[in-house]
Amino acid sequence: MTVLLLGPNRELGHERAEFLKSHGIDTIFPENRQRACEAISRGGFATVIISYSLSDDTVKELTELIEQHCPQCPIISIAEQRWHDRALKPDATVLATDPPAALLEAVRHVAAKTEGVRRAK
């Protein structure tokens, strides 16, 4: 399984990506907005993780691209709080203050849920 991790904080993004990779989850972490758009257009990922620290405009742009190129991909939001007012409607939310294991669990949860839907079709 491959996830696409989107966020502006390089250090934290690399830490999250390495943690996921250490648990068998391939992770694409684009270095900037342009590379993120290119990665979305290329595809090759099963889940998208979007950080709360991206601007609302960036989140809107990236989610529109995701809907165009990978509409079936679940989205996990890393948020400051469970309730947020963005247009983003994630399949799962992990708090930024949660331990890394919470993100891993969310990835596994949405993957299992997505696989179950595919099997039912």
N, C-alpha and C positions, 0 to 999 in steps of 0.2 A: 504494500500500500504506500502511496505517496501523498503527502500533504503539501499544500502551498501556504507558507507562513508570510503574512503581510504585516509590516510594522516599521516605523521609522527608527527605532532604537537599535542600532547595530549590535551593541554588546549583548543586550538582553535577547535580541532575536537569535544571535548565534548560540547563546546558552540554551534557549528553548529548542533550537534545531538540533543541537548536539544531544540534549536529553532525549528527544524523540528518537533520534538515530540510534542512540545506545539501547533503545527498547525495540529496535527492529522496524522503525517507521522512517522510510525515506522522506527527507524534507527538502523542499526547495525554498530558499530564502533570498529573494531578489534584493539587490543592493540599493535600488532606488525605484522611484515611481515608473520611469520608463521601462526598466527591466521587469517590474511587476506586470505592467500591461503586456509586454512581450511574452512573459511566462503564461499569463492567462490565455492569450491568443494561441499559444502552442499547445496548451492542454497537457495531458499526461499526469494529472493529479486526480485524486478521488475526493479530497476534502480541502476546504479552505479555512484558514485561521486568520481572523482579522483583529488587529490590536485597536483598543480604544484610543490610543494615542495618535492615530491618524486623523487628519482633519475631516470634517463632515463632507467637504467637497471631494476629497480623495476617496473616502468610503463610498460615496455615491457613484463616482466614476468607475471604481474597481468593481463594485457589485453589479453595475450595468454590464460591464464586460463579462463578468462571470455568468450572468443570466444569458448572455448571447452565446458564449462559447462552451459553457458547462452547466446548463440549467439544472441538471440532476444532482450536482455536487452539493453536499451539505456544507453549511457555514457554521463555524464556531467563532463566537465573539469572546475576546478577552476584554472584560469591562471593569470599570472602577466600582460599579454597583450592579446589582441584579436588574434594576429597573433603569432603563435609559430611553431617551426620546428620539433616537436616530431612526431613520427610515429602515435601517437594517433589521431584518427579522431572522435572527440566527436560529439554527436547529438546536444549538446548545450554547450556554454561556458559562464561562469560567471567570472568576474574579481575578484581577491582577495580583491580589494578595494571597490567592490560593497557592499551595505548594505545586511544584511541577507535576506531581502525580495526578493532580486534578485535570490538567490539560491532557495527559496521556489517557486518562479514563474517558474524557469527553471524546477524544479521537476514536477510541475503541468503541464507545457507545454509538456514535453516529455511523461508524463503519458497519457495525452489526445491524443497526436499524436499516441502513441503506441496502445491505445485502439481503435482509429479510423481505424488503419491498421488491427487489429484483426477482427473488425466487417466487414470490406470489404471482408475478405477472405471467 
